[in-house]
């Protein structure tokens, strides 16, 4: 069964637009996480950025205490964040690149150029019982590097697939890249997640990609929830994912 991890960052973004710097505010991302779980989500994803632009430290601690499924914490390979995560102990972390000027994570990690540093962090996290995923573009060079690092998962960046979805040739090209990367990752013993830019329109086409374990989706679900409610938005996405046979 293909699993859904709901990214709640954009709930915190909305809260921070009005309550930045305060100890409380609405909407509450932890309450949103509970509602996503109740609607059938298999896990909750949150990105604790170095600049704390949306998710705050108090959010991740409350999430750790509250959710009953699986906490996936996205993070940069930053020593202070790593130290916090070793204490927090989410089930899994996804190491991602961060650039201060970006609105959201815009690309994959250069794993091939950071193998030694990523492997050191991976070993520390694994020793604490935390699984590690690396957020990469669907590039065979990066897939091979992820295997050398020893991560348990890769998360394939689907941003180019989403960007070119409306162009049939571009969609087919990006799907081929994702399919090839997923197959190679599976051959190397890596489990495969995917995410970025996925929505209710483009997700059915993505189901051609083999060996997927989990999709991490945030913006589309939170956006749809404004109109139909969070529980309905989660259930609608799960319904689109149901035909997947791997």
C-alpha positions as MATLAB code, in Angstrom:
seq = 'XXXXXXXXXXXXXXXXXXXXXXXXXXXXXXXXXXXXXXXXXXXXXXXXXXXXXXXXXXXXXXXXXXXXXXXXXXXXXXXXXXXXXXXXXXXXXXXXXXXXXXXXXXXXXXXXXXXXXXXXXXXXXXXXXXXXXXXXXXXXXXXXXXXXXXXXXXXXXXXXXXXXXXXXXXXXXXXXXXXXXXXXXXXXXXXXXXXXXXXXXXXXXXXXXXXXXXXXXXXXXXXXXXXXXXXXXXXXXXXXXXXXXX';
ca = [
       0.000    0.000    0.000;
       1.336    3.423   -0.959;
       1.514    5.614    2.137;
       0.736    9.307    2.525;
       2.792   11.631    4.676;
       1.120   15.022    5.069;
       3.479   17.976    5.319;
       2.033   20.539    7.741;
       4.585   23.325    7.150;
       2.050   25.529    5.383;
      -0.253   25.444    8.400;
       2.606   26.924   10.408;
       3.301   29.432    7.603;
      -0.245   30.747    7.951;
       0.104   30.983   11.722;
       3.435   32.797   11.508;
       1.940   35.397    9.142;
      -0.022   36.772   12.111;
       1.614   35.370   15.256;
       5.324   35.471   14.446;
       7.408   35.618   17.632;
       4.515   34.682   19.919;
       4.171   31.489   21.921;
       0.779   30.560   20.492;
      -1.439   31.290   17.524;
      -3.751   29.840   14.949;
      -3.986   27.669   12.993;
      -2.173   25.103   15.127;
      -0.033   22.682   13.066;
      -0.228   20.037   15.793;
      -4.012   20.098   15.708;
      -3.789   19.865   11.908;
      -1.521   16.817   12.281;
      -4.078   15.108   14.535;
      -6.826   15.752   12.008;
      -4.697   14.381    9.165;
      -4.039   11.206   11.141;
      -7.722   10.818   11.934;
      -8.513   11.114    8.214;
      -6.131    8.258    7.386;
      -2.701    9.831    6.798;
       0.099    7.359    7.457;
       2.525    9.953    8.770;
       3.223   13.613    9.412;
       6.077   15.576    7.834;
       7.474   18.881    9.100;
      10.567   20.857    8.129;
      12.424   22.519   10.987;
      14.390   25.082    9.014;
      17.476   26.822   10.332;
      15.701   30.203   10.055;
      12.529   28.856   11.764;
      10.340   30.569    9.173;
       7.356   28.307    9.814;
       7.702   25.223   12.051;
       9.119   26.128   15.477;
      10.963   24.025   18.034;
       7.883   23.855   20.256;
       5.922   22.411   17.318;
       8.236   19.469   16.797;
       8.277   18.641   20.503;
       4.483   18.731   20.638;
       4.296   16.641   17.474;
       6.605   14.068   19.028;
       4.277   13.842   22.046;
       1.046   13.866   20.056;
       1.067   11.986   16.780;
       0.452    8.256   16.717;
       1.642    7.383   13.201;
       5.122    8.360   11.984;
       6.996   11.640   12.382;
       9.214   12.536    9.433;
      11.370   15.568   10.167;
      12.909   17.348    7.200;
      16.168   19.077    8.092;
      19.438   20.447    6.801;
      22.653   18.707    7.752;
      23.289   21.373   10.370;
      24.985   20.441   13.687;
      22.490   22.292   15.952;
      19.531   20.698   14.166;
      21.170   17.271   14.258;
      21.723   17.617   18.013;
      18.075   18.573   18.524;
      16.883   15.643   16.424;
      19.031   13.171   18.340;
      17.139   14.238   21.446;
      13.737   14.436   19.731;
      14.016   10.998   18.059;
      11.496   11.126   15.203;
      11.005    7.840   13.381;
      12.739    9.186   10.274;
      14.514   12.299    9.064;
      14.845   13.517    5.497;
      18.024   15.493    4.890;
      17.349   18.343    2.486;
      19.274   21.337    1.121;
      18.370   24.784    2.416;
      18.892   28.192    0.863;
      17.741   31.175    2.871;
      16.300   33.001   -0.142;
      14.123   30.102   -1.358;
      10.373   30.005   -0.628;
      10.415   26.206   -0.312;
      13.009   23.516   -0.937;
      13.838   23.984   -4.602;
      16.156   21.107   -5.426;
      17.792   17.933   -4.244;
      20.870   17.391   -2.132;
      24.229   17.124   -3.856;
      24.854   13.818   -2.125;
      27.756   12.967   -4.399;
      29.572   16.113   -3.296;
      28.862   15.647    0.418;
      29.196   11.887    0.923;
      31.555   12.013    3.909;
      29.587   14.631    5.864;
      26.243   12.987    5.133;
      27.574    9.547    6.052;
      28.778   10.851    9.435;
      25.360   12.307   10.182;
      23.616    9.192    8.910;
      25.635    7.021   11.273;
      24.810    9.249   14.266;
      21.099    9.220   13.449;
      20.954    5.490   12.782;
      22.782    4.795   16.040;
      19.961    6.671   17.812;
      17.361    4.480   16.087;
      16.339    7.101   13.505;
      15.975    6.119    9.854;
      17.496    8.442    7.272;
      16.211    9.572    3.880;
      18.055   11.792    1.408;
      16.082   14.227   -0.767;
      17.562   13.921   -4.266;
      16.820   14.718   -7.871;
      16.039   11.605   -9.940;
      19.630   11.316  -11.125;
      21.499    7.991  -11.166;
      24.704    9.634   -9.927;
      22.890   10.905   -6.833;
      21.109    7.576   -6.303;
      24.444    5.761   -6.284;
      25.869    8.326   -3.856;
      22.895    7.854   -1.521;
      23.609    4.139   -1.429;
      27.251    4.856   -0.563;
      26.134    7.129    2.284;
      24.132    4.211    3.670;
      20.743    5.898    3.953;
      17.676    3.727    4.284;
      15.557    5.826    1.902;
      15.802    8.300   -0.894;
      13.022   10.778   -1.532;
      12.845   11.611   -5.212;
      12.272   15.288   -5.920;
       9.213   15.463   -8.180;
       9.411   19.209   -8.779;
      10.432   18.974  -12.448;
       7.702   16.429  -13.081;
       5.179   18.856  -11.562;
       6.619   21.835  -13.457;
       6.427   20.099  -16.839;
       3.225   18.183  -16.215;
       1.061   20.212  -18.597;
       3.486   19.583  -21.464;
       3.057   15.976  -22.561;
       6.607   15.550  -23.846;
       8.041   17.132  -20.715;
       5.816   15.012  -18.487;
       6.926   11.802  -20.199;
      10.589   12.823  -19.985;
      10.394   13.547  -16.258;
       8.408   10.388  -15.590;
      11.126    8.352  -17.327;
      13.751    9.969  -15.095;
      11.736    9.144  -11.970;
      11.072    5.568  -13.106;
      14.742    4.965  -13.908;
      15.903    6.454  -10.595;
      13.341    4.480   -8.575;
      14.343    1.214  -10.226;
      18.035    1.837   -9.612;
      17.446    2.842   -5.994;
      15.473   -0.347   -5.437;
      18.273   -2.410   -7.005;
      20.739   -0.803   -4.587;
      18.610   -1.677   -1.575;
      17.170    1.783   -0.988;
      13.506    2.344   -0.231;
      11.886    5.062   -2.308;
       9.696    7.985   -1.301;
       8.725   10.951   -3.471;
       7.479   14.483   -3.072;
       7.419   18.141   -4.124;
       4.767   19.814   -6.237;
       2.408   16.829   -6.208;
      -1.275   17.663   -6.383;
      -4.669   16.202   -7.186;
      -4.176   16.689  -10.920;
      -0.693   15.280  -11.466;
      -0.578   12.511   -8.862;
      -2.376    9.821  -10.931;
       0.353   10.022  -13.588;
       3.055    9.595  -10.956;
       1.653    6.175  -10.084;
       3.652    4.789  -13.035;
       6.796    5.107  -10.905;
       7.629    1.716   -9.328;
       8.771    0.820   -5.809;
       7.266    3.859   -4.075;
       6.757    3.539   -0.330;
       5.426    6.972    0.635;
       4.462   10.285   -0.914;
       5.022   13.452    1.112;
       2.501   16.102    0.125;
       1.777   19.404    1.792;
       0.777   22.461   -0.224;
      -1.928   20.820   -2.330;
      -3.635   19.246    0.674;
      -3.493   22.374    2.839;
      -4.715   24.511   -0.084;
      -7.651   22.206   -0.792;
      -8.520   22.103    2.899;
      -9.382   25.819    2.802;
     -12.372   24.912    0.623;
     -13.346   21.372    1.638;
     -11.789   20.917    5.083;
      -8.654   19.076    6.088;
     -10.176   15.633    6.583;
     -11.812   15.688    3.136;
      -8.597   16.944    1.508;
      -6.615   14.056    3.019;
      -9.236   11.459    2.092;
      -9.405   12.752   -1.488;
      -5.637   12.377   -1.867;
      -5.684    8.889   -0.368;
      -8.389    7.910   -2.864;
      -6.153    8.967   -5.764;
      -3.291    6.908   -4.345;
      -5.324    3.742   -3.792;
      -4.846    2.198   -7.279;
      -1.046    2.092   -6.897;
       0.318   -1.436   -7.211;
       4.058   -0.694   -7.071;
];
